[in-house]
Amino acid sequence: MKKEIMLKEEEIRLKLEQNFFWKGVYILRCLSDNNEYIQINRILKTDKDGVIYIGSSSYIPHRIVQLKVSILEAYKNPSNYNKSRLFKHTCGKKFLNSAVREIIKFEKLSVEIISSEENAHTDSHYILENEKLLHYENEFGEPPPFNQGSRF
């Protein structure tokens, strides 16, 4: 099952718990002002789908809330971001850069969720995440901008 939701959604955890299985892959994208995916120049070609991060979780609703809270904290209070005791998602600190916040607006962030629940007792979400990352790197020559390292 595949679904896309805006990160700014109120009650996002409840909506995710009602509509998704626990395990899966999530793809963070950014929309432009005219609600099309932003285009991101990569080494081999332009990513027209605006992918900025690919991740996975054994409990998608919780991980997406962590992502949202971490990014929001970077937007609202960047000077105190590292002092906070809140769990930080990898993407959050990328938004401490004011130039990133100028280009990538929080209210334009969307998350595509791909459930991997059909193999509930395996690490299918990690396998699917690695497949998505390898495909991205093969197509664009590098990982998505907010993923930390190459899978090659």
N, C-alpha and C positions, 0 to 999 in steps of 0.2 A: 504494500500500500504506500502511496506517495501523496504528500500534502504540503502545501505552502502556507505559512502564517507570518504575519508581520510581527516583528519582535516587540513593537510598541503596544501590542494588544493588552488590554486590561485582563486580569484573571487568566493569564496565559497558561499557568500550570493546570488549572482546572480544565481549560479547553483542550490541552494536550492529553490529559488523563482520560478525558471522555472520548477522544477521537483516535488515540494511537496505542499501539502495544508498547511495551517497555523498551525493548532493544531496537537499535537502529542507527542510521547514519543521518547526520544533519549537515546541510550545506548553507552557509551564510552568504547572502548576496546583498547587493545594494542597488536600489532603484534611483533613477534620475528624477528630476522635477516633473517630467512628463510620464512618470511611472513605467519606464522601460529600464531594463538592466543597464547599469553603467558599463562602458567598455573600458577594459583594462589592458594596456599594452604589456605584453609578455615577451620573452626572448624570441620565440618562433613565430608568434602571430598574436593578434588581438583577441582577448577573451570577451566575446560579446554577451556572455551570460552573467557577467558581474560577480563571479565567484571570488570571495575573499578568504574563505576558510572552509575546510572539510573536516568534520570530526565524527566521533561515534560515542555511544553510551549504552550501558546496560539498563539505564533508566532515563529515557529521553526527557520526560517532563522536568525532572530535577536538573538535569544538565542544561537545558534551555533556560531555565530560571537563573542558574548560575551565570550563564552567558549574558543574559539581559542585565542582571544586577551589576556585574563587573563592568560592562560597557557603560551603563548609566552612571555609575560612580565616577568613571574616568571623565565623562562629559560634565557632570555637575560639580565635582570637587577634585580636580586633577592635582592640586597641591597637597591634598591629604590622602591621596590614593594609596600610597605605600604604607601609611600609618594605620589604615583600616584593618580590622580583624576579619573582615568578610573574606570568604574564599574567593580567590581571583581566578577567573578563566583566562587562559592564554591570550585570548583576543583583547581582553580589557585593557592591558597596558599599552597596546598598540594605539589606543585612542587617547593616550596621554599627550601625544603629539598634536599640537593645535592645527597643523597643516592637514593632518588626517581628519580631524573633526570638521574642518572646513569643507573637505571633499565628500566625506562619507557622513551623512546625516543620520542620527539615530532613528528618527521617524521614518526613514526610507530603508531600513534594514529588514530583510525578509529571511525566513529560514524555511528551507525545503527539508522535509523529514521523510526518510525512506525506511519503513519498518522492515526489520529482519526477523520478525517473530516466528516465521514458519520453521525456523531451526532454533527454538527457544532454549534448548539445553546445550547449545554450542556457543562458540565465540563468533558466530556468523556476522555480528555487527563489526567486529575488528577486521574480518576477512573482506567484507563489503567496503569498509573504509579504505583499506589498503588498495583494493581494486580501483576505487574512485580516484585516489591520490595518484596511483601509477598511470591511470588513463590521462589524468590532467597533465602530469609531468611529461608524458610521451607526446601529448598534443601541443603543449605550450613551452616545453623545454625547462620548466622549473615548477616548483610547487605553488599552490595559491599563495597570495601575498602574506597572509597572516598565519599560515602553517610554518612551523619552524625549520624543518629540514627536508632534504631530498630523500626519496624512498629508493633511489637508484642504487 
